[in-house]
Amino acid sequence: MASMILPRSVPRSLSRAAPSVRSQVSKAATRCMHQNSPITASPLRRRPNTQQWSLRLPAPVVSLGRRTMFIQTESTPNPDALKFNPNQRVMPESISSPFLEYLTPRSTLAPPHPSPLAAKLLNIDGVTSVFFGTDYITVTKDSATPWAHVKPEVFAIINEFMLSGQTIVNTVEDTAGESGQEGTEMDSLAYDENDSEVVGMIKELLDTRIRPAIQEDGGDIEFRGFHEGQVLLKLRGACRTCDSSTVTLKNGIESMLMHYIEEVQGVQQVMDQEEEIAIKEFAKFEEKLRQQKGPNAAPSTVGKGSLDTVEG
């Protein structure tokens, strides 16, 4: 069988004609598709999106508990008093006195400085007094109630007031002259141009050397006068009911004042009327107990002149 030999120019012409043939076939197929059924998008394929791709994660579920703040608690020489430091100012700057002391529930409502916080704290069973320093709060309880029952509630109330921004101390006009709180006057250790030179030196020593140490123990000190060589003072806060307050006055304050100021002959603590009554009643109780037990009575109380005192 004879074979047909094609010239070299024929394959080139066929290859050039192939694209046009394929184009015509593609157009014919497209017309057929349009005539048979409408074009629909495939459920498995979507057109590419020109927007930038980003990973979307579900928002984490966060449970917000009750907010708390750091309140430091310090013990004091008085076992029935605790010092609470909320790390922010407690006393309003508008009050000239460096402290306020609330001894009864009535005092928390009376002018000139009623306190909602002190009212709630004194409402706790066992709490006997509330003392506000510049940046700390001292709470005193009775000796029969353990701190395990008092401390958590005190902490919760202080935490609530500090976080909510509630007013700690209000100021109202004292028209009836009630003066329900202790320490509402001017600072007794502040400079007064009418003071004598000796009184000025006493105040300066008390303010710079004595007061910082007493405030560290959750209390404060008041200057009540200087008469016939005797410095009259009043201890406040945790030091007011502390058993070692007499030692603080005699061994600490009196020794320092007599060392630096020769006019000072001694220091005396000024007692309020209620405190004087309590001391007299305690003395009567000691005497009655001494008579019942006799001269060889076993120690039962602490303090000079009490049944714990052993004469050398």
Secondary structure, 3 states (H helix, E strand, C coil): CCCCCCCCHHHHHHHHHHHHHHHHHHHHHHHHHHHHCCCCCCCCCCCCCCCCCCCCCCCCCCCCCCCCCCCEEEECCCCCEEEEECCCCCCCCCCCCCCEEECCHHHHCCCCCCCHHHHHHHCCCCEEEEEECCCCEEEEECCCCCHHHHHHHHHHHHHHHHHHCCCCCCCCCCCCCCCCCECCCCCCCCCCCCCCHHHHHHHHHHHHHHHHHHHHCCEEEEEEEEECCEEEEEEEECCCCCCCHHHHHHHHHHHHHHHHCCCCCEEEECCCHHHHHHHHHHHHHHHHHHHHHCCCCCCCCCCCCCCCCCCC
